[in-house]
Amino acid sequence: MTQLFDERGRVVPVTVIEAGPCPVVQRKTAASDGYEAIQIGFRAEPKAKKVTKPLKGHFDKANLAPQKHLREFRLKLPVASEYVVGQVLTVSLFAVGERVGVIGISKGKGFQGGVKRWGYKGGPETHGSMFHRAPGSIGASSFPSRVFKGHHMPGRMGGDRTTIKTLKVVKVVPELNLVLVKGPVPGPAGALVTIRKRG
């Protein structure tokens, strides 16, 4: 993340995302695959040894260099027909001021207690207290005499697929394939994310 100044001189927190170039590797149709979709690649893989033979054949069929990442996007028919294998998608798809959704894997926090994971209040912090960050009572005795399913408990936190909707595109830098969106996006620095146009 970094920050920019808008036209009124206000500081705007932004996240810099490298978006492309992304070649279309495969075009799936309802006739051959049962649904309409395109498969796009990101970041060419310079070392051919890291590409398996089946994947190499997949890229050779499209007459493209092997890509490090592959993602598939389902599309409806009028829009899907606009894409062909070999077409390169760039940051020119995005315009300043439009809203986009960013999908990624949130940072993994490991095993966490109830206070951090669910915002439990906790007990007194004073001297002599033996109840600081424990879960406390999780179910009554006589009724219902059990713990309800789905009760918030300590456990593994983070590492989930997360979508942040309606992030504003602040700046587009075509020569560097960069999109700057207002606010944070899921995952650590350098993580793979998907930018989804609204509509």
FIKOLZA-1660 file (N, C-alpha, C; in steps of 0.1 Angstrom, whole numbers, plus 5000, padded with zeros to 4 digits):
% residues 199
   i   px   py   pz ch aa at
   1 5008 4988 5000  A  M  N
   1 5000 5000 5000  A  M CA
   1 5009 5012 5000  A  M  C
   2 5003 5023 4995  A  T  N
   2 5009 5036 4995  A  T CA
   2 4998 5047 4996  A  T  C
   3 5002 5059 4992  A  Q  N
   3 4991 5070 4993  A  Q CA
   3 4993 5079 4981  A  Q  C
   4 4982 5086 4977  A  L  N
   4 4982 5096 4967  A  L CA
   4 4975 5108 4972  A  L  C
   5 4977 5119 4965  A  F  N
   5 4969 5131 4968  A  F CA
   5 4959 5134 4957  A  F  C
   6 4947 5136 4961  A  D  N
   6 4937 5139 4951  A  D CA
   6 4937 5153 4946  A  D  C
   7 4928 5157 4938  A  E  N
   7 4928 5171 4932  A  E CA
   7 4925 5181 4943  A  E  C
   8 4919 5177 4954  A  R  N
   8 4916 5187 4965  A  R CA
   8 4927 5187 4976  A  R  C
   9 4938 5179 4973  A  G  N
   9 4949 5179 4983  A  G CA
   9 4947 5169 4994  A  G  C
  10 4937 5161 4994  A  R  N
  10 4935 5151 5004  A  R CA
  10 4943 5138 5002  A  R  C
  11 4948 5132 5013  A  V  N
  11 4955 5119 5012  A  V CA
  11 4946 5108 5009  A  V  C
  12 4949 5100 4999  A  V  N
  12 4940 5088 4996  A  V CA
  12 4949 5076 4997  A  V  C
  13 4946 5066 5006  A  P  N
  13 4953 5054 5008  A  P CA
  13 4950 5045 4996  A  P  C
  14 4960 5039 4989  A  V  N
  14 4958 5031 4977  A  V CA
  14 4966 5018 4978  A  V  C
  15 4961 5008 4971  A  T  N
  15 4969 4996 4969  A  T CA
  15 4973 4995 4955  A  T  C
  16 4986 4992 4952  A  V  N
  16 4991 4991 4939  A  V CA
  16 4990 4976 4934  A  V  C
  17 4983 4974 4923  A  I  N
  17 4981 4960 4918  A  I CA
  17 4986 4959 4904  A  I  C
  18 4995 4949 4902  A  E  N
  18 5000 4946 4889  A  E CA
  18 4989 4938 4882  A  E  C
  19 4983 4943 4871  A  A  N
  19 4972 4936 4865  A  A CA
  19 4975 4934 4850  A  A  C
  20 4982 4923 4847  A  G  N
  20 4984 4920 4833  A  G CA
  20 4998 4922 4829  A  G  C
  21 5001 4919 4817  A  P  N
  21 4992 4915 4806  A  P CA
  21 4988 4900 4808  A  P  C
  22 4975 4897 4805  A  C  N
  22 4969 4884 4807  A  C CA
  22 4964 4878 4794  A  C  C
  23 4971 4869 4788  A  P  N
  23 4966 4863 4775  A  P CA
  23 4955 4853 4778  A  P  C
  24 4945 4853 4768  A  V  N
  24 4935 4843 4769  A  V CA
  24 4940 4830 4764  A  V  C
  25 4941 4820 4773  A  V  N
  25 4947 4807 4770  A  V CA
  25 4937 4797 4764  A  V  C
  26 4924 4798 4769  A  Q  N
  26 4914 4789 4764  A  Q CA
  26 4900 4795 4764  A  Q  C
  27 4892 4792 4754  A  R  N
  27 4879 4797 4754  A  R CA
  27 4869 4785 4755  A  R  C
  28 4861 4784 4765  A  K  N
  28 4852 4773 4768  A  K CA
  28 4838 4777 4763  A  K  C
  29 4831 4768 4756  A  T  N
  29 4818 4771 4751  A  T CA
  29 4808 4761 4756  A  T  C
  30 4795 4764 4755  A  A  N
  30 4785 4755 4760  A  A CA
  30 4785 4743 4752  A  A  C
  31 4788 4743 4739  A  A  N
  31 4788 4732 4730  A  A CA
  31 4798 4722 4734  A  A  C
  32 4810 4726 4737  A  S  N
  32 4821 4717 4740  A  S CA
  32 4823 4714 4755  A  S  C
  33 4820 4724 4763  A  D  N
  33 4823 4722 4778  A  D CA
  33 4811 4723 4787  A  D  C
  34 4800 4727 4781  A  G  N
  34 4787 4728 4789  A  G CA
  34 4785 4741 4795  A  G  C
  35 4794 4751 4794  A  Y  N
  35 4793 4764 4799  A  Y CA
  35 4802 4774 4792  A  Y  C
  36 4799 4787 4793  A  E  N
  36 4807 4797 4786  A  E CA
  36 4818 4803 4796  A  E  C
  37 4830 4803 4792  A  A  N
  37 4841 4808 4801  A  A CA
  37 4853 4811 4793  A  A  C
  38 4862 4819 4799  A  I  N
  38 4875 4821 4793  A  I CA
  38 4886 4817 4804  A  I  C
  39 4897 4812 4800  A  Q  N
  39 4908 4809 4809  A  Q CA
  39 4919 4818 4805  A  Q  C
  40 4924 4826 4815  A  I  N
  40 4935 4835 4812  A  I CA
  40 4947 4832 4821  A  I  C
  41 4959 4836 4816  A  G  N
  41 4971 4833 4822  A  G CA
  41 4977 4846 4828  A  G  C
  42 4986 4845 4837  A  F  N
  42 4993 4857 4842  A  F CA
  42 5008 4853 4846  A  F  C
  43 5017 4862 4841  A  R  N
  43 5031 4861 4844  A  R CA
  43 5037 4849 4837  A  R  C
  44 5044 4852 4826  A  A  N
  44 5050 4841 4818  A  A CA
  44 5061 4834 4826  A  A  C
  45 5061 4821 4825  A  E  N
  45 5071 4812 4832  A  E CA
  45 5084 4811 4824  A  E  C
  46 5095 4817 4827  A  P  N
  46 5107 4817 4818  A  P CA
  46 5113 4803 4819  A  P  C
  47 5112 4796 4830  A  K  N
  47 5119 4783 4831  A  K CA
  47 5109 4772 4827  A  K  C
  48 5112 4766 4815  A  A  N
  48 5103 4755 4810  A  A CA
  48 5103 4743 4818  A  A  C
  49 5114 4741 4827  A  K  N
  49 5114 4729 4835  A  K CA
  49 5103 4729 4845  A  K  C
  50 5098 4741 4849  A  K  N
  50 5088 4741 4860  A  K CA
  50 5074 4738 4854  A  K  C
  51 5073 4737 4841  A  V  N
  51 5060 4734 4835  A  V CA
  51 5058 4719 4832  A  V  C
  52 5048 4713 4837  A  T  N
  52 5045 4699 4834  A  T CA
  52 5042 4697 4819  A  T  C
  53 5044 4685 4814  A  K  N
  53 5042 4682 4800  A  K CA
  53 5027 4684 4796  A  K  C
  54 5017 4680 4805  A  P  N
  54 5003 4683 4801  A  P CA
  54 5000 4698 4800  A  P  C
  55 5006 4706 4809  A  L  N
  55 5004 4720 4808  A  L CA
  55 5011 4726 4796  A  L  C
  56 5023 4721 4793  A  K  N
  56 5031 4726 4782  A  K CA
  56 5022 4724 4769  A  K  C
  57 5016 4712 4768  A  G  N
  57 5008 4709 4757  A  G CA
  57 4996 4719 4756  A  G  C
  58 4990 4722 4768  A  H  N
  58 4979 4731 4769  A  H CA
  58 4983 4745 4763  A  H  C
  59 4995 4750 4767  A  F  N
  59 4999 4763 4762  A  F CA
  59 5004 4762 4747  A  F  C
  60 5010 4751 4743  A  D  N
  60 5014 4750 4729  A  D CA
  60 5001 4750 4720  A  D  C
  61 4990 4744 4725  A  K  N
  61 4978 4744 4717  A  K CA
  61 4973 4758 4714  A  K  C
  62 4975 4767 4724  A  A  N
  62 4971 4781 4723  A  A CA
  62 4982 4789 4716  A  A  C
  63 4993 4783 4714  A  N  N
  63 5005 4790 4708  A  N CA
  63 5009 4802 4717  A  N  C
  64 5010 4799 4730  A  L  N
  64 5014 4809 4740  A  L CA
  64 5026 4804 4748  A  L  C
  65 5033 4813 4754  A  A  N
  65 5044 4809 4763  A  A CA
  65 5037 4804 4776  A  A  C
  66 5043 4794 4783  A  P  N
  66 5038 4790 4796  A  P CA
  66 5036 4801 4805  A  P  C
  67 5024 4801 4813  A  Q  N
  67 5021 4811 4822  A  Q CA
  67 5022 4805 4836  A  Q  C
  68 5026 4813 4846  A  K  N
  68 5028 4809 4860  A  K CA
  68 5014 4806 4867  A  K  C
  69 5004 4815 4864  A  H  N
  69 4991 4813 4870  A  H CA
  69 4980 4812 4859  A  H  C
  70 4970 4804 4862  A  L  N
  70 4958 4803 4853  A  L CA
  70 4946 4805 4861  A  L  C
  71 4937 4813 4856  A  R  N
  71 4924 4815 4862  A  R CA
  71 4913 4814 4852  A  R  C
  72 4901 4809 4856  A  E  N
  72 4890 4808 4847  A  E CA
  72 4878 4817 4852  A  E  C
  73 4872 4824 4842  A  F  N
  73 4861 4833 4845  A  F CA
  73 4849 4829 4836  A  F  C
  74 4838 4826 4843  A  R  N
  74 4825 4823 4836  A  R CA
  74 4819 4836 4831  A  R  C
  75 4814 4836 4819  A  L  N
  75 4809 4847 4812  A  L CA
  75 4795 4843 4805  A  L  C
  76 4787 4853 4804  A  K  N
  76 4774 4851 4796  A  K CA
  76 4777 4852 4781  A  K  C
  77 4768 4846 4773  A  L  N
  77 4771 4844 4759  A  L CA
  77 4774 4857 4751  A  L  C
  78 4767 4868 4752  A  P  N
  78 4770 4879 4743  A  P CA
  78 4784 4884 4746  A  P  C
  79 4788 4884 4759  A  V  N
  79 4801 4889 4763  A  V CA
  79 4812 4879 4760  A  V  C
  80 4810 4866 4762  A  A  N
  80 4820 4856 4760  A  A CA
  80 4825 4855 4746  A  A  C
  81 4816 4858 4736  A  S  N
  81 4820 4857 4722  A  S CA
  81 4830 4868 4718  A  S  C
  82 4832 4878 4727  A  E  N
  82 4841 4889 4723  A  E CA
  82 4856 4885 4725  A  E  C
  83 4858 4874 4732  A  Y  N
  83 4872 4870 4735  A  Y CA
  83 4876 4858 4726  A  Y  C
  84 4889 4858 4722  A  V  N
  84 4895 4848 4714  A  V CA
  84 4908 4843 4720  A  V  C
  85 4912 4831 4717  A  V  N
  85 4925 4826 4722  A  V CA
  85 4936 4834 4717  A  V  C
  86 4945 4838 4726  A  G  N
  86 4957 4846 4721  A  G CA
  86 4955 4861 4724  A  G  C
  87 4942 4865 4726  A  Q  N
  87 4940 4879 4729  A  Q CA
  87 4946 4883 4742  A  Q  C
  88 4952 4894 4744  A  V  N
  88 4958 4899 4756  A  V CA
  88 4950 4909 4763  A  V  C
  89 4947 4906 4776  A  L  N
  89 4939 4916 4784  A  L CA
  89 4949 4924 4792  A  L  C
  90 4946 4937 4791  A  T  N
  90 4955 4947 4798  A  T CA
  90 4948 4956 4808  A  T  C
  91 4955 4965 4814  A  V  N
  91 4948 4974 4824  A  V CA
  91 4939 4984 4817  A  V  C
  92 4939 4984 4804  A  S  N
  92 4930 4993 4796  A  S CA
  92 4916 4990 4798  A  S  C
  93 4913 4978 4804  A  L  N
  93 4899 4974 4807  A  L CA
  93 4893 4982 4818  A  L  C
  94 4902 4989 4826  A  F  N
  94 4897 4996 4838  A  F CA
  94 4899 5011 4835  A  F  C
  95 4889 5019 4841  A  A  N
  95 4889 5033 4840  A  A CA
  95 4889 5040 4853  A  A  C
  96 4896 5051 4854  A  V  N
  96 4896 5059 4867  A  V CA
  96 4882 5063 4871  A  V  C
  97 4879 5060 4884  A  G  N
  97 4866 5064 4889  A  G CA
  97 4856 5052 4890  A  G  C
  98 4858 5041 4882  A  E  N
  98 4849 5030 4882  A  E CA
  98 4851 5022 4895  A  E  C
  99 4841 5013 4898  A  R  N
  99 4842 5005 4910  A  R CA
  99 4845 4991 4906  A  R  C
 100 4854 4984 4913  A  V  N
 100 4857 4970 4910  A  V CA
 100 4857 4962 4923  A  V  C
 101 4856 4949 4922  A  G  N
 101 4857 4940 4933  A  G CA
 101 4870 4933 4933  A  G  C
 102 4877 4931 4944  A  V  N
 102 4890 4924 4945  A  V CA
 102 4888 4911 4953  A  V  C
 103 4892 4900 4948  A  I  N
 103 4891 4887 4955  A  I CA
 103 4905 4882 4958  A  I  C
 104 4907 4877 4970  A  G  N
 104 4920 4871 4973  A  G CA
 104 4919 4862 4986  A  G  C
 105 4930 4857 4990  A  I  N
 105 4930 4848 5002  A  I CA
 105 4935 4857 5013  A  I  C
 106 4927 4858 5024  A  S  N
 106 4931 4867 5035  A  S CA
 106 4944 4861 5042  A  S  C
 107 4951 4870 5049  A  K  N
 107 4962 4866 5057  A  K CA
 107 4959 4855 5067  A  K  C
 108 4967 4844 5068  A  G  N
 108 4965 4834 5078  A  G CA
 108 4970 4838 5091  A  G  C
 109 4962 4837 5102  A  K  N
 109 4966 4841 5115  A  K CA
 109 4970 4829 5124  A  K  C
 110 4967 4817 5119  A  G  N
 110 4970 4805 5127  A  G CA
 110 4959 4803 5138  A  G  C
 111 4961 4795 5148  A  F  N
 111 4951 4792 5159  A  F CA
 111 4951 4804 5168  A  F  C
 112 4939 4810 5169  A  Q  N
 112 4937 4822 5177  A  Q CA
 112 4925 4819 5187  A  Q  C
 113 4926 4827 5198  A  G  N
 113 4915 4826 5208  A  G CA
 113 4903 4834 5205  A  G  C
 114 4893 4833 5214  A  G  N
 114 4880 4840 5211  A  G CA
 114 4881 4855 5211  A  G  C
 115 4890 4861 5219  A  V  N
 115 4891 4875 5219  A  V CA
 115 4896 4881 5206  A  V  C
 116 4906 4875 5200  A  K  N
 116 4911 4879 5187  A  K CA
 116 4902 4875 5176  A  K  C
 117 4897 4863 5176  A  R  N
 117 4890 4857 5165  A  R CA
 117 4876 4862 5164  A  R  C
 118 4869 4864 5175  A  W  N
 118 4855 4868 5175  A  W CA
 118 4852 4881 5183  A  W  C
 119 4862 4887 5189  A  G  N
 119 4860 4899 5196  A  G CA
 119 4853 4897 5210  A  G  C
 120 4856 4886 5217  A  Y  N
 120 4851 4884 5230  A  Y CA
 120 4856 4895 5239  A  Y  C
 121 4847 4899 5249  A  K  N
 121 4851 4910 5258  A  K CA
 121 4862 4906 5267  A  K  C
 122 4862 4894 5272  A  G  N
 122 4873 4890 5282  A  G CA
 122 4868 4893 5296  A  G  C
 123 4877 4889 5305  A  G  N
 123 4874 4892 5319  A  G CA
 123 4881 4904 5325  A  G  C
 124 4881 4906 5338  A  P  N
 124 4888 4917 5344  A  P CA
 124 4903 4915 5342  A  P  C
 125 4910 4927 5341  A  E  N
 125 4924 4926 5339  A  E CA
 125 4932 4929 5352  A  E  C
 126 4924 4931 5363  A  T  N
 126 4930 4935 5376  A  T CA
 126 4937 4923 5383  A  T  C
 127 4946 4927 5393  A  H  N
 127 4953 4917 5400  A  H CA
 127 4944 4908 5408  A  H  C
 128 4947 4895 5407  A  G  N
 128 4939 4885 5414  A  G CA
 128 4929 4878 5405  A  G  C
 129 4926 4885 5394  A  S  N
 129 4916 4878 5384  A  S CA
 129 4923 4867 5377  A  S  C
 130 4915 4856 5376  A  M  N
 130 4921 4844 5369  A  M CA
 130 4913 4842 5356  A  M  C
 131 4906 4852 5351  A  F  N
 131 4898 4851 5339  A  F CA
 131 4901 4863 5331  A  F  C
 132 4910 4862 5321  A  H  N
 132 4914 4874 5313  A  H CA
 132 4909 4872 5299  A  H  C
 133 4913 4862 5292  A  R  N
 133 4909 4860 5278  A  R CA
 133 4903 4847 5275  A  R  C
 134 4898 4840 5285  A  A  N
 134 4892 4827 5283  A  A CA
 134 4878 4828 5277  A  A  C
 135 4872 4818 5271  A  P  N
 135 4859 4819 5265  A  P CA
 135 4848 4821 5275  A  P  C
 136 4849 4816 5287  A  G  N
 136 4838 4817 5296  A  G CA
 136 4827 4806 5294  A  G  C
 137 4815 4808 5298  A  S  N
 137 4804 4799 5296  A  S CA
 137 4800 4798 5282  A  S  C
 138 4799 4786 5276  A  I  N
 138 4795 4784 5262  A  I CA
 138 4781 4777 5261  A  I  C
 139 4775 4774 5273  A  G  N
 139 4762 4768 5272  A  G CA
 139 4756 4767 5286  A  G  C
 140 4743 4768 5287  A  A  N
 140 4736 4767 5301  A  A CA
 140 4735 4753 5305  A  A  C
 141 4732 4751 5318  A  S  N
 141 4732 4737 5324  A  S CA
 141 4719 4730 5322  A  S  C
 142 4708 4736 5327  A  S  N
 142 4695 4729 5327  A  S CA
 142 4689 4730 5313  A  S  C
 143 4690 4741 5307  A  F  N
 143 4684 4743 5293  A  F CA
 143 4693 4752 5285  A  F  C
 144 4697 4748 5273  A  P  N
 144 4693 4736 5266  A  P CA
 144 4702 4724 5269  A  P  C
 145 4710 4725 5279  A  S  N
 145 4719 4714 5283  A  S CA
 145 4728 4709 5271  A  S  C
 146 4732 4718 5263  A  R  N
 146 4741 4715 5252  A  R CA
 146 4747 4728 5247  A  R  C
 147 4757 4727 5238  A  V  N
 147 4763 4738 5231  A  V CA
 147 4757 4739 5217  A  V  C
 148 4751 4751 5214  A  F  N
 148 4745 4752 5200  A  F CA
 148 4755 4750 5189  A  F  C
 149 4751 4745 5178  A  K  N
 149 4760 4743 5167  A  K CA
 149 4764 4757 5161  A  K  C
 150 4777 4757 5157  A  G  N
 150 4782 4770 5151  A  G CA
 150 4786 4780 5162  A  G  C
 151 4787 4776 5174  A  H  N
 151 4791 4786 5185  A  H CA
 151 4805 4791 5182  A  H  C
 152 4807 4804 5184  A  H  N
 152 4820 4810 5182  A  H CA
 152 4830 4805 5192  A  H  C
 153 4840 4798 5187  A  M  N
 153 4850 4792 5196  A  M CA
 153 4864 4796 5191  A  M  C
 154 4875 4794 5199  A  P  N
 154 4888 4795 5194  A  P CA
 154 4891 4785 5182  A  P  C
 155 4900 4789 5173  A  G  N
 155 4903 4780 5162  A  G CA
 155 4912 4787 5152  A  G  C
 156 4913 4781 5140  A  R  N
 156 4922 4787 5130  A  R CA
 156 4915 4799 5124  A  R  C
 157 4923 4809 5122  A  M  N
 157 4917 4822 5118  A  M CA
 157 4925 4827 5105  A  M  C
 158 4917 4832 5095  A  G  N
 158 4923 4837 5083  A  G CA
 158 4925 4826 5073  A  G  C
 159 4932 4830 5062  A  G  N
 159 4934 4820 5051  A  G CA
 159 4921 4817 5044  A  G  C
 160 4912 4826 5043  A  D  N
 160 4899 4823 5036  A  D CA
 160 4898 4832 5024  A  D  C
 161 4890 4827 5014  A  R  N
 161 4887 4835 5002  A  R CA
 161 4878 4847 5006  A  R  C
 162 4883 4859 5003  A  T  N
 162 4877 4871 5007  A  T CA
 162 4875 4880 4996  A  T  C
 163 4863 4886 4995  A  T  N
 163 4860 4896 4984  A  T CA
 163 4857 4909 4990  A  T  C
 164 4864 4920 4985  A  I  N
 164 4861 4933 4989  A  I CA
 164 4854 4940 4977  A  I  C
 165 4842 4944 4979  A  K  N
 165 4834 4950 4968  A  K CA
 165 4835 4965 4967  A  K  C
 166 4832 4970 4955  A  T  N
 166 4831 4985 4952  A  T CA
 166 4844 4993 4957  A  T  C
 167 4856 4988 4953  A  L  N
 167 4868 4996 4955  A  L CA
 167 4869 5005 4943  A  L  C
 168 4872 5017 4946  A  K  N
 168 4873 5027 4935  A  K CA
 168 4887 5027 4929  A  K  C
 169 4887 5027 4915  A  V  N
 169 4900 5028 4908  A  V CA
 169 4904 5042 4908  A  V  C
 170 4916 5045 4914  A  V  N
 170 4921 5059 4916  A  V CA
 170 4930 5062 4904  A  V  C
 171 4938 5053 4899  A  K  N
 171 4948 5056 4889  A  K CA
 171 4951 5043 4881  A  K  C
 172 4953 5045 4868  A  V  N
 172 4957 5034 4859  A  V CA
 172 4970 5038 4852  A  V  C
 173 4980 5029 4853  A  V  N
 173 4993 5032 4847  A  V CA
 173 4996 5021 4836  A  V  C
 174 4991 5024 4824  A  P  N
 174 4992 5013 4813  A  P CA
 174 5006 5009 4810  A  P  C
 175 5016 5018 4810  A  E  N
 175 5030 5014 4806  A  E CA
 175 5036 5004 4816  A  E  C
 176 5031 5004 4829  A  L  N
 176 5036 4995 4839  A  L CA
 176 5026 4984 4843  A  L  C
 177 5015 4984 4836  A  N  N
 177 5004 4974 4839  A  N CA
 177 4999 4975 4854  A  N  C
 178 4998 4987 4859  A  L  N
 178 4994 4989 4873  A  L CA
 178 4980 4995 4874  A  L  C
 179 4973 4990 4884  A  V  N
 179 4960 4996 4888  A  V CA
 179 4961 5000 4902  A  V  C
 180 4957 5012 4906  A  L  N
 180 4957 5017 4919  A  L CA
 180 4943 5018 4924  A  L  C
 181 4939 5011 4935  A  V  N
 181 4926 5011 4940  A  V CA
 181 4926 5017 4954  A  V  C
 182 4915 5024 4957  A  K  N
 182 4914 5030 4970  A  K CA
 182 4912 5020 4981  A  K  C
 183 4921 5020 4992  A  G  N
 183 4919 5011 5003  A  G CA
 183 4927 4998 5002  A  G  C
 184 4925 4989 5012  A  P  N
 184 4933 4977 5012  A  P CA
 184 4926 4966 5004  A  P  C
 185 4934 4955 5001  A  V  N
 185 4928 4943 4994  A  V CA
 185 4933 4931 5003  A  V  C
 186 4926 4920 5001  A  P  N
 186 4929 4908 5009  A  P CA
 186 4943 4902 5006  A  P  C
 187 4949 4897 5016  A  G  N
 187 4962 4889 5015  A  G CA
 187 4974 4898 5017  A  G  C
 188 4985 4891 5018  A  P  N
 188 4998 4898 5021  A  P CA
 188 5003 4905 5008  A  P  C
 189 5014 4912 5010  A  A  N
 189 5020 4919 4998  A  A CA
 189 5025 4908 4989  A  A  C
 190 5023 4910 4976  A  G  N
 190 5027 4901 4966  A  G CA
 190 5018 4889 4963  A  G  C
 191 5007 4889 4970  A  A  N
 191 4997 4878 4968  A  A CA
 191 4990 4879 4955  A  A  C
 192 4984 4868 4950  A  L  N
 192 4976 4868 4938  A  L CA
 192 4962 4872 4941  A  L  C
 193 4957 4881 4934  A  V  N
 193 4943 4886 4936  A  V CA
 193 4936 4886 4922  A  V  C
 194 4923 4886 4923  A  T  N
 194 4914 4887 4911  A  T CA
 194 4907 4900 4911  A  T  C
 195 4907 4908 4900  A  I  N
 195 4900 4921 4900  A  I CA
 195 4888 4918 4891  A  I  C
 196 4876 4921 4896  A  R  N
 196 4863 4918 4889  A  R CA
 196 4856 4931 4886  A  R  C
 197 4853 4933 4874  A  K  N
 197 4845 4945 4870  A  K CA
 197 4830 4943 4875  A  K  C
 198 4824 4954 4878  A  R  N
 198 4810 4953 4883  A  R CA
 198 4801 4952 4870  A  R  C
 199 4789 4944 4872  A  G  N
 199 4780 4943 4861  A  G CA
 199 4781 4930 4854  A  G  C
% end
